């Protein structure tokens, strides 16, 4: 049963006239750490629930290796789910919470298996404590041990770190990756947290409005975004409208804000004249007055309008002559003086760090606002389960082996 790839073939889920997931096809290699990343309402949790068997696809198939599990009951799938709320049994101690599924299946050698799972999550010394005596991070580890002890083909994680504070969440990110590497089980992780996905996942599928916007490794998505939505949602980007002046060999020359810069041809996704020129803020250098170093892309006449010290870096906002704004992150190495607001600068960066997107796209797509990313407006049924919905989902998921 182990070692099978998870495959989604043309998965679609509709609720009346509302399409929550729209024709998604994915191949998740066995033993990999895969992340579905996107804002609330993008379809990621609905996708996860279809893999778990908690929702049935309107169209499409779910397969594990050569086995079609689309119509299989949740408790008959070699799949376990860890939810954000953990769903531990409050009347059972840690050991019995982890042992619950094994006992229901009448598995042998329960004590050894539970002990091994608790050592994996470094909680062997707390085996006889009740969940109420544990911290949030410890409860999360118990929920993970309860799922892993059953050795499913696929472990689904639905925003598992969302209830933790920032420092603990970052520690748990590293722990989850360590555990996944040690046990070799396929992890499919749903999250809206970009840093979380990039820290842990081998492959990320960025979702938007029920579809996959882009699929790839964290570094590929970050360095070579395919759309403005991905460029803005996965980190920050400077996107400036430009016009192609010449296409010559390995470079595309474009006019932007009174200057001419080079975009590597293999990083320019626009075939037309209009292009959105992109560069990540940490790639940008600010030269006070003067000119940029030879060979670099540069835009002159910038004015520093804001400088914010964040500890590890100083974040600058620069207004270009056109009135457009550009962001730059300067690492605090102690060797540079903080530029004051109001000073004149030349903005520059290595040409190799430039990327070009379709000029017809909205440069603000994917930027987080109080209402969510700009192009992820949804209507109809919510994608993320409400608090009232979760106990029903957890009870269903626990049917085969007691793992939430």
KETORFI-892930 format. One record per residue (C-alpha): residue in one letter; y, x, z. Coordinates in Angstrom, 3 decimals. Example, Ala and Ser with C-alpha at 12.3 -4.5 7.8 and 13.67 -1.06 7.14 Angstrom:
// residues 2
PT   type          Y          X          Z
PT      A     -4.500     12.300      7.800
PT      S     -1.060     13.670      7.140
END
This chain:
// residues 404
PT   type          Y          X          Z
PT      X      0.000      0.000      0.000
PT      X      2.380      2.902      0.723
PT      X      4.353      4.883     -1.816
PT      X      5.402      2.035     -4.116
PT      X      8.756      1.753     -5.857
PT      X     10.859     -1.352     -5.277
PT      X     12.013     -3.008     -8.511
PT      X     14.385     -5.914     -9.084
PT      X     14.211     -7.386    -12.590
PT      X     17.158     -9.569    -13.623
PT      X     17.645    -11.047    -10.145
PT      X     20.063    -13.988    -10.019
PT      X     20.838    -16.295     -7.106
PT      X     22.946    -19.418     -7.421
PT      X     23.963    -21.997     -4.838
PT      X     24.949    -25.049     -6.859
PT      X     27.700    -23.891     -9.223
PT      X     28.306    -20.681     -7.237
PT      X     26.611    -17.473     -8.408
PT      X     26.106    -15.100     -5.475
PT      X     24.029    -12.509     -7.378
PT      X     24.343    -12.216    -11.133
PT      X     21.492    -10.646    -13.160
PT      X     20.854     -7.492    -11.126
PT      X     18.180     -5.000    -12.146
PT      X     17.388     -2.043     -9.878
PT      X     14.704      0.594     -9.428
PT      X     14.504      2.040     -5.917
PT      X     12.155      5.050     -5.823
PT      X      9.597      5.183     -3.034
PT      X     10.750      7.262     -0.072
PT      X     14.428      7.180     -1.002
PT      X     17.488      6.085      0.971
PT      X     19.252      3.481     -1.168
PT      X     22.553      1.760     -0.319
PT      X     24.065     -1.487     -1.564
PT      X     27.799     -1.014     -1.018
PT      X     30.525     -3.601     -1.365
PT      X     32.900     -5.956      0.439
PT      X     31.921     -9.229      2.082
PT      X     31.055    -11.793     -0.576
PT      X     29.943     -9.301     -3.241
PT      X     26.270    -10.368     -3.121
PT      X     24.709     -7.419     -1.303
PT      X     23.282     -9.363      1.651
PT      X     21.948    -12.104     -0.617
PT      X     20.181     -9.384     -2.623
PT      X     18.664     -7.982      0.551
PT      X     17.500    -11.428      1.657
PT      X     15.714    -11.935     -1.673
PT      X     13.809     -8.672     -1.141
PT      X     12.916     -9.807      2.387
PT      X     11.765    -13.212      1.144
PT      X     14.446    -15.101      3.088
PT      X     15.945    -16.372     -0.182
PT      X     14.120    -17.118     -3.407
PT      X     15.732    -15.872     -6.631
PT      X     16.985    -18.547     -9.003
PT      X     15.873    -16.220    -11.790
PT      X     14.252    -12.797    -11.934
PT      X     11.408    -11.034    -10.147
PT      X     10.959     -8.761     -7.136
PT      X      8.191     -6.164     -7.422
PT      X      6.661     -3.467     -5.240
PT      X      4.870     -1.094     -7.555
PT      X      2.715     -3.314     -9.788
PT      X      2.700     -6.214     -7.302
PT      X      4.992     -9.193     -7.906
PT      X      6.160    -10.357     -4.452
PT      X      8.800    -12.845     -5.654
PT      X      6.897    -15.844     -4.292
PT      X      5.254    -14.129     -1.323
PT      X      6.074    -15.400      2.164
PT      X      8.241    -13.036      4.257
PT      X      5.407    -12.316      6.690
PT      X      3.093    -11.361      3.817
PT      X      5.448     -8.711      2.424
PT      X      5.191     -5.068      3.519
PT      X      8.902     -5.260      4.270
PT      X     10.760     -5.226      7.610
PT      X     14.435     -5.901      8.308
PT      X     16.833     -4.512     10.917
PT      X     19.855     -6.751     11.465
PT      X     23.259     -5.936     12.904
PT      X     22.539     -8.019     16.030
PT      X     19.232     -6.136     16.722
PT      X     17.409     -9.370     17.834
PT      X     15.539     -7.682     20.674
PT      X     13.501     -9.820     23.056
PT      X     15.536     -9.777     26.296
PT      X     12.557    -10.563     28.569
PT      X     10.484     -7.631     27.251
PT      X     11.051     -3.970     28.051
PT      X     11.609     -1.358     25.359
PT      X      7.911     -0.492     25.056
PT      X      6.830     -4.106     24.639
PT      X      9.638     -4.840     22.156
PT      X      8.340     -2.039     19.948
PT      X      4.705     -3.012     20.538
PT      X      5.228     -6.710     19.774
PT      X      4.355     -6.584     16.076
PT      X      1.386     -4.289     16.629
PT      X     -0.058     -6.632     19.226
PT      X      0.384     -9.661     16.959
PT      X     -1.517     -7.868     14.216
PT      X     -4.087     -6.670     16.750
PT      X     -3.536     -3.108     15.621
PT      X     -5.432     -0.317     17.321
PT      X     -4.035      2.519     19.429
PT      X     -0.862      0.604     20.345
PT      X      0.194      2.989     23.121
PT      X      0.083      6.066     20.905
PT      X      1.887      4.372     18.013
PT      X      4.651      2.996     20.224
PT      X      5.022      6.335     21.958
PT      X      5.354      8.084     18.600
PT      X      7.984      5.568     17.406
PT      X     10.012      5.907     20.603
PT      X      9.912      9.699     20.416
PT      X     11.115      9.456     16.818
PT      X     14.248      7.632     18.003
PT      X     14.447      9.815     21.152
PT      X     13.980      6.945     23.599
PT      X     10.590      7.737     25.124
PT      X     12.166      8.175     28.558
PT      X     13.586      4.614     28.472
PT      X     10.338      2.822     27.600
PT      X     10.373      0.583     30.673
PT      X     14.006     -0.500     30.561
PT      X     15.112     -3.960     29.430
PT      X     17.482     -4.316     26.453
PT      X     20.301     -5.384     28.796
PT      X     20.095     -1.960     30.444
PT      X     20.713     -0.124     27.168
PT      X     23.856      0.827     25.303
PT      X     24.546     -0.571     21.829
PT      X     23.355      2.634     20.192
PT      X     20.143      2.630     22.230
PT      X     19.445     -1.004     21.339
PT      X     19.902     -0.103     17.688
PT      X     17.318      2.656     18.038
PT      X     14.841      0.266     19.668
PT      X     15.266     -2.201     16.792
PT      X     14.678      0.643     14.355
PT      X     11.575      1.838     16.220
PT      X     10.190     -1.721     16.261
PT      X     10.523     -1.874     12.475
PT      X      9.289      1.650     11.722
PT      X      6.209      1.423     13.964
PT      X      4.654     -1.055     11.492
PT      X      5.008      1.453      8.638
PT      X      6.345     -1.012      6.018
PT      X      6.700     -0.004      2.389
PT      X     10.399     -0.864      2.560
PT      X     12.783     -1.051      5.508
PT      X     15.864     -3.213      4.957
PT      X     18.973     -2.502      7.027
PT      X     21.651     -5.205      7.020
PT      X     24.913     -3.686      8.338
PT      X     22.890     -2.108     11.185
PT      X     25.769     -0.032     12.581
PT      X     28.517     -2.634     12.306
PT      X     28.571     -3.460     16.033
PT      X     28.997      0.164     17.156
PT      X     32.243      2.011     17.824
PT      X     33.405      4.628     15.319
PT      X     32.145      7.742     17.131
PT      X     28.705      6.266     17.859
PT      X     28.473      4.869     14.334
PT      X     28.953      8.340     12.888
PT      X     26.295      9.775     15.200
PT      X     23.874      7.028     14.201
PT      X     24.501      7.665     10.511
PT      X     23.063     11.154     10.921
PT      X     20.229      9.836     13.076
PT      X     19.245      7.186     10.528
PT      X     19.109      9.779      7.781
PT      X     17.022     12.087      9.951
PT      X     14.578      9.305     10.804
PT      X     14.264      8.190      7.185
PT      X     13.538     11.760      6.113
PT      X     10.897     12.186      8.824
PT      X      8.989      8.939      8.228
PT      X      9.383      8.893      4.415
PT      X      9.776      5.099      4.259
PT      X     12.033      3.588      1.589
PT      X     15.299      2.481      3.242
PT      X     17.548     -0.090      1.546
PT      X     20.814     -0.192      3.439
PT      X     23.514     -2.856      3.033
PT      X     27.022     -1.865      4.107
PT      X     30.706     -2.355      3.366
PT      X     31.509      1.078      4.856
PT      X     32.021      3.682      2.133
PT      X     31.680      6.647      4.464
PT      X     28.449      5.246      5.878
PT      X     26.914      4.857      2.420
PT      X     28.008      8.303      1.254
PT      X     26.781     10.016      4.430
PT      X     23.249      8.618      4.297
PT      X     22.253      7.394      0.843
PT      X     20.563      9.290     -1.967
PT      X     21.707      6.579     -4.385
PT      X     24.462      3.969     -4.069
PT      X     24.894      0.744     -6.007
PT      X     28.531     -0.369     -5.775
PT      X     28.619     -4.173     -5.995
PT      X     31.487     -6.408     -7.053
PT      X     31.427    -10.182     -7.503
PT      X     27.633    -10.412     -7.682
PT      X     27.132     -7.542    -10.128
PT      X     26.546     -3.802     -9.929
PT      X     29.767     -2.059    -10.873
PT      X     28.249      1.439    -10.895
PT      X     25.045      3.123     -9.749
PT      X     24.572      6.780     -8.914
PT      X     24.531      9.528     -6.311
PT      X     27.453      9.648     -3.842
PT      X     28.959     12.710     -5.491
PT      X     28.673     11.239     -9.002
PT      X     30.342      7.978     -7.976
PT      X     33.117      9.765     -6.136
PT      X     33.870     12.466     -8.689
PT      X     33.286     10.371    -11.827
PT      X     34.043      6.689    -11.142
PT      X     33.387      4.442    -14.138
PT      X     35.953      1.772    -13.260
PT      X     39.181      1.361    -11.343
PT      X     37.315     -0.801     -8.834
PT      X     34.885      2.023     -7.983
PT      X     37.662      4.632     -7.960
PT      X     39.658      2.637     -5.419
PT      X     36.859      1.152     -3.324
PT      X     34.962      4.424     -2.862
PT      X     37.664      6.499     -1.204
PT      X     41.231      6.638     -2.527
PT      X     42.492      7.402     -6.012
PT      X     45.753      7.954     -7.789
PT      X     45.646      5.909    -11.002
PT      X     48.562      6.235    -13.421
PT      X     48.963      4.433    -16.761
PT      X     49.144      6.887    -19.666
PT      X     48.976      7.048    -23.456
PT      X     46.696      9.329    -25.467
PT      X     48.721     11.869    -27.445
PT      X     45.888     13.917    -28.928
PT      X     42.124     14.325    -28.774
PT      X     41.178     17.928    -29.311
PT      X     37.772     19.440    -28.599
PT      X     36.903     19.305    -24.917
PT      X     40.214     17.748    -23.844
PT      X     42.154     14.539    -24.268
PT      X     45.909     15.099    -23.961
PT      X     47.835     12.196    -22.488
PT      X     51.483     11.451    -21.784
PT      X     52.176     10.218    -18.273
PT      X     55.450      9.946    -16.322
PT      X     57.358     12.258    -18.627
PT      X     54.680     14.953    -18.655
PT      X     51.668     15.845    -20.734
PT      X     48.358     16.543    -19.009
PT      X     44.771     17.237    -20.028
PT      X     41.756     15.054    -19.250
PT      X     38.276     16.527    -19.863
PT      X     36.834     14.586    -22.813
PT      X     33.534     14.032    -21.010
PT      X     35.421     12.455    -18.083
PT      X     37.538     10.089    -20.183
PT      X     36.014      6.612    -20.505
PT      X     38.770      5.140    -22.670
PT      X     38.218      5.102    -26.420
PT      X     41.623      3.567    -27.137
PT      X     45.186      4.803    -26.812
PT      X     45.861      3.382    -23.365
PT      X     44.219      5.109    -20.418
PT      X     44.394      5.115    -16.635
PT      X     44.613      8.732    -15.507
PT      X     42.961      9.354    -12.144
PT      X     42.897     12.134     -9.577
PT      X     41.721     12.063     -5.953
PT      X     44.443     12.727     -3.317
PT      X     42.691     15.749     -1.803
PT      X     42.695     17.457     -5.237
PT      X     46.488     17.236     -5.475
PT      X     48.805     20.110     -4.536
PT      X     52.535     19.806     -3.911
PT      X     54.794     22.694     -4.922
PT      X     58.244     22.579     -3.350
PT      X     60.673     22.859     -6.246
PT      X     59.696     25.414     -8.872
PT      X     56.794     25.010    -11.253
PT      X     53.055     24.556    -10.976
PT      X     50.609     27.466    -11.297
PT      X     49.636     28.235    -14.888
PT      X     46.843     26.162    -16.391
PT      X     47.147     23.233    -14.011
PT      X     48.109     19.658    -14.800
PT      X     51.542     18.968    -13.360
PT      X     54.218     16.286    -13.031
PT      X     57.709     17.380    -12.049
PT      X     60.559     15.564    -10.368
PT      X     58.562     14.138     -7.464
PT      X     60.192     13.114     -4.181
PT      X     58.348     13.068     -0.851
PT      X     58.929      9.617      0.659
PT      X     56.418      9.782      3.521
PT      X     54.494     12.455      5.440
PT      X     51.867     11.405      7.974
PT      X     50.068     13.913     10.196
PT      X     46.456     12.786     10.821
PT      X     45.043     15.864     12.553
PT      X     42.749     17.229      9.870
PT      X     45.326     16.755      7.121
PT      X     48.852     15.672      6.299
PT      X     49.034     12.703      3.966
PT      X     52.015     12.614      1.621
PT      X     53.407      9.832     -0.521
PT      X     55.352     11.133     -3.517
PT      X     57.556      9.004     -5.737
PT      X     57.563     10.035     -9.396
PT      X     60.603      9.661    -11.669
PT      X     59.200      6.392    -13.035
PT      X     59.148      4.924     -9.519
PT      X     55.356      5.043     -9.316
PT      X     53.850      6.513     -6.170
PT      X     51.169      9.150     -5.806
PT      X     49.260     10.223     -2.676
PT      X     48.326     13.790     -1.726
PT      X     46.215     15.064      1.188
PT      X     47.002     18.581      2.395
PT      X     44.374     20.064      4.707
PT      X     45.811     21.456      7.906
PT      X     44.686     25.070      7.710
PT      X     47.711     26.353      9.634
PT      X     48.892     28.386      6.659
PT      X     51.289     25.851      5.124
PT      X     54.501     24.274      6.343
PT      X     54.680     20.488      6.462
PT      X     56.953     19.263      3.693
PT      X     59.826     17.117      4.956
PT      X     60.568     13.637      3.687
PT      X     63.205     13.801      0.977
PT      X     62.242     17.164     -0.499
PT      X     61.703     17.625     -4.232
PT      X     58.211     18.628     -5.359
PT      X     56.107     19.281     -8.416
PT      X     52.740     17.528     -8.279
PT      X     49.836     19.556     -9.676
PT      X     46.037     19.662     -9.809
PT      X     43.208     21.296    -11.737
PT      X     42.600     19.625    -15.109
PT      X     38.861     19.554    -14.348
PT      X     39.527     17.119    -11.478
PT      X     41.141     14.540    -13.753
PT      X     39.292     11.453    -14.943
PT      X     40.308      8.776    -17.422
PT      X     39.491      5.048    -17.270
PT      X     40.001      2.109    -19.592
PT      X     43.739      1.466    -19.777
PT      X     43.187     -2.294    -19.818
PT      X     41.877     -2.225    -16.232
PT      X     43.934     -3.238    -13.225
PT      X     44.987     -0.035    -11.442
PT      X     44.896     -1.916     -8.121
PT      X     41.312     -3.175     -8.514
PT      X     39.192     -2.430     -5.464
PT      X     42.082     -1.542     -3.161
PT      X     41.423     -2.941      0.308
PT      X     43.808     -5.663      1.471
PT      X     43.596     -8.107      4.415
PT      X     41.806    -10.469      2.008
PT      X     39.393     -7.790      0.737
PT      X     39.367     -5.690     -2.457
PT      X     41.604     -6.970     -5.238
PT      X     38.875     -8.039     -7.675
PT      X     36.301     -9.241     -5.180
PT      X     37.701    -12.717     -4.658
PT      X     34.807    -15.104     -4.129
PT      X     34.469    -18.809     -3.521
PT      X     31.731    -21.194     -2.511
PT      X     28.967    -20.208     -0.113
PT      X     29.503    -17.082      1.984
PT      X     27.385    -14.067      1.120
PT      X     27.188    -12.674      4.635
PT      X     25.193    -14.693      7.182
PT      X     27.237    -16.337      9.916
PT      X     26.367    -15.810     13.566
PT      X     24.727    -19.224     13.562
PT      X     22.611    -18.302     10.562
PT      X     21.264    -15.009     11.923
PT      X     18.707    -16.241     14.495
PT      X     17.005    -18.377     11.834
PT      X     16.816    -15.413      9.455
PT      X     15.535    -13.089     12.180
PT      X     12.859    -15.521     13.278
PT      X     11.617    -15.823      9.705
PT      X     11.625    -12.081      9.179
PT      X      9.669    -11.502     12.365
PT      X      6.842    -13.792     11.287
PT      X      4.462    -11.085     10.030
PT      X      4.803     -8.414     12.665
PT      X      7.585     -9.278     15.069
PT      X     10.072     -6.852     13.533
PT      X     13.482     -8.329     13.009
END
